[in-house]
Amino acid sequence: MKVIRLREGKERSLQRRHPWIFDSAIAKGGGDAGETVRVESHEGKFLGWAAFSPTSKIRARVWSFDETQRIDAAFFVAAVAAAVSARARFDVNSDGVRLIHGESDGLPGLIVDRYGDTLVAQFLFAGVERWKAVLVDAILAATGLGKLYERSDTNTRSLEGLEPTTGWLRGDGTTGLTIQEHDWRLGLDIAEGHKTGFYLDQRDSRKKMADYAQRLQFQRVLNCYCYTGGFTVAALAGMRASGSQGHVTSIDSSGPALEQAAANVALNGFAADRVTFMDADVNASLRQFAAQGQTFDCIVLDPPKFAPTAAHADRAARAYKDINRLAFKILEPGGVLFTYSCSGGINADLFHKIVASAGIDAGVDGYISERLGGAPDHPMTINFPEGEYLKGLVILRK
């Protein structure tokens, strides 16, 4: 077994059971891509068993902190089974479910989503790539399903020295699927859509938005970065429940995403004239609405990841502040802003400060009605706070 030894004082995070070991923490030692290595402190004390990644800044990720644990096929079979069975304890009202959530489930770099009878996996780290065949068999055994599609085509793989890979690993079939979520249905494409095909992490936020739309009887909703229209359908569902005949304006810069959004509106029985789809830049559109004096009683800001790491936080903070400032300017008094950040480099406190600063610049104050996060099947654990990547605020403008 190969060994990596840490620099003096760099063992503290592992003693807190945090699974990441950065290249700057390692004094000596190494291994092949994905190889399991023994991690020791500067004094030679055992700290964990980790998978090594020669090219990544996160040079190793811990499988286990138990010195007696064998990192073999049985270890991965048990870890997969535990993650899948844990989902039965979460409140998930959908047949689209995150089954394995990387570090939070003790399987760094592995993402597995279920869409009905089809599984989609991302192998994003050298460790899970090395054990891919074992993991695939374990996933199918734990779920009892026969179709698994790979979407290992993110930038994260390039940091690991891995080539992008997509396609069927087991079984085959259409990649265009439909899932049931709360009281509506949503179409997606696991081969072409973002992430594994859809943003399952916003499931409960969409339901929350529908509840607000029903209770407050929204008339004019603006859904920015609408992607395939999840929040658009949720708003229309809430309006329908309240008897409102309100309208939703949905903006995205992706033509194919807007086509799927329109299809999702039709799939749920809503008239096409209830929605305006704009293939446009969100910032420019917000400025245009302000110049025209156009306002909305609900605005959703769910932008892409502006800060993948803390190193990008300053630039991302400016981008988040700008869109929130513009949104506040066109939000009606008494209106509701649903605003989110999915950037790991922006923590919840910083995001709150950014939104507060945007409100000050816009001359707007509001009540923070709720703080939102990812759906429960995208868990954050006690020892891995980085799992809290999705932050949201529901703000009622004064």
Summary of the structure (lengths in Angstrom):
residues: 398
radius of gyration: 22.4
end to end distance: 62.3
largest distance: 69.3
contacts: 1410
relative contact order: 0.09
helix: 36%
strand: 31%
